[in-house]
Amino acid sequence: MKLNKFHKNFKLNNLSFTSVDELLVYTSGFSDEIYQFLKSWFSQENFICVKTSGSTGIPKEIKLLKVQMINSAFATSKYFSLIENTSALLCLPITYIAGKMMLVRSLTLGWHLDVVEASSNPLKHIFKEYDFSAMVPLQLENSLESLNLIKILIVGGGAVSWPLQNKLQEVSSKVFATYGMTETITHIAVKKLNNFNITPNFYEILPNIEIYKDVRNCLIINAPELSNDIVCTNDIVHLISDTHFEWVGRFDSIINSGGVKLYPEKIEAELSKIITSRFFVAGVSDVKLGEKLILIIEGKSTPIEIKNMNLSKFEIPKEVYFLNNFIETETKKIQRKKTLDLIIP
């Protein structure tokens, strides 16, 4: 596919277009964000500027090659067997890579894409069935009653809680958690969240990607069709095979409490079985332990009974705090450090 063209079967909001100019005229009156992205996409530049989310660091703008974004689109198409004329729903903001890639996939592969407002309940006024869509966990939580309208759904931008995973077992849609980042042009691996054939379930990498670990046990990604550089992550993993891995947690979030290494993500996965509000655990300075584990919950103060949990005595929070509202990024991810600063400056 040439960079200044789109697939002949591409449709946007049930409309076909005969030229780039016609498409741009339509989007200029429909969505300025989509219009601006498409102007960049069909320009003579060979790259697109994209903002990172800022959930694990300071937000920054990076350049992604258009040809690599197209390669990513084909990788997703191949993995999920989504061919031309696939019906897709875009309910994510265009500001970040996940929303942009829904457009790129549709333009490249000849999908029929409908766009709705990027709200917390995107299926509220939807009655049509779609082959494919992408959401964040909050949107998924609010869409369970209508989720049967989406055949295949990918979920990114945050962890899917244990209670939400349990609810997914009752829906017919095939739901997948994604692993990736802006630098890898969204997901390079997916993990099935329902309709299991095998338990436990691990992340499976997409085509033409190689994975291995560094000395810290952190994931290294070699994806030459998606990035000119090898991507070194801070994500601790267990490699199950050449194509499968288990995500353990982030290296830079390890808490050393009295000489014991604690993995917040592992602890949070267990606590999510009894805590329904948003929450996270963190390590704060302690004279005796060096760092002590605390639990921060969004909402009004309520008693929390941490009994019969699959947690060691070291993994049980020493203190529990409640905040009315967490600080978030624009993509609704929790900014942990800034939120923690509200409690312990």
N, C-alpha and C positions, 0 to 999 in steps of 0.2 A: 504493500500500500504506500503510495506517495504521501509525503507529509502535508501537501496542500490540497488533499482530496479526502473524500469520505466514501464509505461503502455504499453501493447503489441501493441497498435494502434498508439503510439507516432511516429511522423515523424518530421524530421528537414530538411528543404529545399527539401522536396519531397523524402527524403531518409528514409528508415526503418533501424533499427539496431537490431542485435540479442544479443548484450551484452553491458555492460557498457564500457568495454575496446574498443570495436569497435566505440562506440559513442565518446569516448575521443580521439581516434586516428583521427577521422574525424574533430572534433572541434579544435584540436591542429594545424591543417593546415588551418583552416578556420577563427577562431577568438580566439586570446589568452585570451581575457576577458571572453568569454563564456567557453573556456576550463578551465580556472582557477576556475570559479564559479562551473562548473560541478565536477571538482576534489574535491572541498570542499563539494559539495552536496552529492557525493557518498562516502565520507570518513566515518570513524568510529565515528567522532564527532557528537553529537546530536544537534549542533547549527551551525548557519552561522553568520559571522561577517559582519555587514552592516554599511555604513556611512550614517549619517543624512545629509540633504541638506545644512543646515546652513543658511536658509533664515530668521529664527527668532531667531537665536542665533549662538554660536560657533559650527561648525561642530564637531561631535563626532562619535566614533565607538561604536555600541551596538551589543549585541548578541541576535539573534532570534532563538528560538527552531524550528527545522525542522518540527516537528509534528504540530506546530502551523501555520507554513507557508502552510502546506498541508491542514489544517483546513480552512485557508483563501481561498485557491484555491477552495475547495468544496463549500464554502459560495457563492463565485462569480458564480460558476457553477449553483448552485441552484437558485439564484436570477434571473439570466438571461436565465435560461434553456439552458445552453451550455453543451451538453453531449459529449461523445467520438466522435472522427472524426470531431470535430469543426475545421474549417480552421481559423488560426489566423496569424496576422502580427505583428512582433516585430520591432518597429522603434525607441525605446528608448534606451539610454545607459545602459549597464549592471552594471555600477558602483553603481547605486542606486537601492532602493527596487522595484520601479515600473518596471524596466527592468527585474530584477531577478524574480519577480513574474510571468511575462509572460512565462518565462521558466518553473517555478515550476508548473503553471497551466497546461502547455502542457505535461510535464513529468508525472504529476499525473493523469490527466484526459484523456490522450490519444488523444491530439489535434494534428493537422497537422500544424506545425509552420514554417513560412518563416521569415528569418531575412534580413533586409535591413539596410543600413547605417543610423545612428541616426542623420539625417540632418534636416534642417529647412523646407524642402519640401519633405517628405518621399514618397509621392505617385507619384512623378514626372515621374518615369519610371515603374509604376505599371499598369498592364492592367488586372490583375486577380481579381476576387471577393473574399472577405473574410467575415467570419461570425463575427469576433471580432478583435478589436485592441485597443490600448491605445496611447494617444498623450498628448503633452502639448499644451497650447493655440496657441503658435506661429505656431506649425506644423498644427494645425487645420485651422488656418487662411489661410495658404498657400496651403491647400489641398482641398478647397471647391469645385473646379471644378471637382475633381475626387472622392469626398467623397461618391458618390453613390456606389463605390466599396466596402465600409465597411458597413455591415448591422447594427452592434452595435459598438459604439465607446464610450469609457470612456475618460474623459479629467481631468487631474490633474496638479499639479505643479504651479497653479496660477488661478486667476479669469478670467472667460470668459466675455469679455466686452459686453456692451449693443449692440453696432453695430454688433458685431460678432454673438450674439444671434439672432438678427434680420435676418441675412443672413442664419442662420441655419434653419429658417422656410421654406426655399425654397428647402431643400434637403430631400430625402427619408430616409436617414440613421437615426437610433435612436441614439441620442447623449445625454450622461449623464455627468454632472459634478460630481466629486467625493469629498468626505470629508474623510480625514484620515491623517496618518503620518507614519513615519518609525516604531514607537513604536507599532502601531496597524496593522502592516504588510499591508500597503497601505490602501485602502478605507474600512470604516465601514458603510458608507452611500452613497447614490447616489441621484442625482436630475435630472429629465428629463429637457432637454434644448429645445426640439422641439417636434412637434406632440403631443401637449397638449390635454388632456381630461379635465383637471381641471385647473383653474387659481384662485389664485396664486399657484405655485408649490413649494413644500418643500422637504428637504432631507428626504429620507426614509432609515431606518437602515436595514442592512443585517440580515440574520437569526442568532439566538442565541446571540443577543447583547442587553444589557439593558442600557438605558441612563437616566440621571437626572441632576439636577443643584446644584451648591454649593451656598453659601451666596452671591457670587459676580455675580450670574446668569451665571456662566461659566459651560460649558458642562463637565459632568463626564461620563466616558465610562466604563462599566463593561462587558468585553468580555473574559470570562474565557478560551475559546477555542483558543484565539489569544494572550493573555497576562496573565502572572501569577499575575500581579498587576492591580489594578484599575487605569485607566489613568485619571489624573486630567488635564484638558486643560485650556488655557487662552482665549478660544473662548466664547464670550457672545452669548447666543442663546435664542430664544423663543421656549418653548416646545409646540408643537401643539397637540401632543398625545403621547402615549407610544412609538410610532414607527416613528414619524415625528417631525422635528424641523426646525426652520428658523435660519440661521446664521446671526448674526448682525455685529460682528466685534471682534477684539482682545482687551482683557482687558488692555494689556500693551501698546496699541496704542491710548487709549483714550486721547483726548486733552482737558485740562481744560482752557477755554478761558473766562476770566472775570466771572468765577463761572459757566459757561455753559459747560456741557459735550458734546464734539463733537466726533462722530464716523467716522474716516477717510474712512472706507470701505463703509459706507452709502453715504458719500459725493462723493467718487470716482465713485460709481455706477451711480449717477446722472450726474456727469461731463462727464462720458464716452459717454453720448448721443451726446455731441458736440465736444469732443476731440478725434481725430483719432490716434494720436501718443501715445506712452507709457507715463504715467505720474503717479504721486502720490501726495498726500497732506501730510503735516507734521505740527507739532507744534514747534515753536521756541520761545525762551525767549523774553518777552516783558515787559517793565517797567509798563505800565498801565494795561495790561490784564493778566499778568503772563505768558501766552502763546498766541501767535497769529498764526492763520492758514495761511500757505503759500502753493502755488501750484508749483510743479516742473515738467516741460515738457521736454521730450527728443526730440531734433531737433533744427532747426533754429527758431529764434524769429519771431512769428507771432501774430497779434492781436487776443485776446480772448474776446468774448462777452458773459458774463454770465448773460443772461436775460431770463426771463420767465422759469427759472429752478425751480424745486421743492425743493428749498433750503431756509432756514431761513436766515436772515441777518447775523447771527452768523456763518453760514456754508459757506458763501462766502469768498474765500481767500482774505487776505489783500494785498498780494504781489504775483507776478508770476515770476518764474525764468525759464530760458531755459539752458539745457546742451546738448552738442553734443552727448554724450554717457553716459548711466547709468553704474554703477558698478554692475556686475552680479555674481551669484554663477555659479558653473559648470553646473547646470541644468537650466541656463538662468533665474533664478528668480532674481528680483531686490533686491540688498542689499541696503535697504533704508538708514540706518544710515551712511554707508560709502559714499553713493551718496550725502546725505545731507551735510556731512562733506566737500565736494568739494565746497559747497556754503557758509556754515557757519561753519568754523572749531571749 
